[in-house]
Amino acid sequence: MAEVLVVGSKVKEAIKKGGCNTAGDAVEALSEVVAWHIKKACERAKANGRKTVRAVDF
């Protein structure tokens, strides 16, 4: 299991507010999606000659 990048309790709370239950693997899967987006944002920042990731990179 990779490092979890999201707050599990907050994710579960948001899902519950949406009227659904949270499966055991949902938080980890969301964390993987977040990690992918972070990687892509870093690549975009570097491609634009920056070391700082900005909102526009997402």
C-alpha positions in Angstrom: 0.0 0.0 0.0 1.3 3.4 -1.0 1.3 6.5 1.2 -2.3 7.8 1.6 -2.5 11.5 0.5 -6.0 12.2 1.6 -7.7 12.3 5.0 -9.8 9.1 5.1 -12.3 10.4 7.6 -13.0 13.5 5.5 -13.4 11.4 2.3 -15.8 9.1 4.1 -17.8 12.0 5.5 -18.1 13.6 2.0 -19.3 10.3 0.6 -21.8 9.8 3.4 -23.1 13.4 2.7 -23.6 12.2 -0.9 -25.9 9.4 0.4 -23.4 6.5 -0.1 -21.3 4.2 1.9 -17.5 3.9 1.5 -15.9 0.7 0.5 -12.7 -0.4 2.2 -10.6 0.4 -0.9 -12.1 3.7 -1.9 -9.8 6.0 0.1 -6.7 4.3 -1.2 -8.0 4.5 -4.8 -8.8 8.2 -4.4 -5.3 8.7 -3.0 -3.8 7.1 -6.1 -5.9 9.5 -8.3 -4.6 12.4 -6.3 -1.0 11.2 -6.6 -1.4 10.9 -10.4 -2.7 14.5 -10.6 0.2 15.7 -8.4 2.7 14.0 -10.7 1.1 15.6 -13.8 1.0 19.0 -12.2 4.7 18.7 -11.3 5.5 17.7 -14.9 3.5 20.7 -16.2 5.3 23.1 -13.8 8.7 21.8 -14.9 7.7 22.0 -18.6 6.9 25.7 -18.0 10.3 26.3 -16.4 9.0 26.5 -12.8 9.7 24.5 -9.7 6.5 25.7 -8.0 3.3 23.9 -8.7 0.4 26.4 -9.1 -3.4 25.9 -9.3 -3.2 26.3 -13.1 -1.0 23.2 -13.3 -3.9 21.0 -12.1 
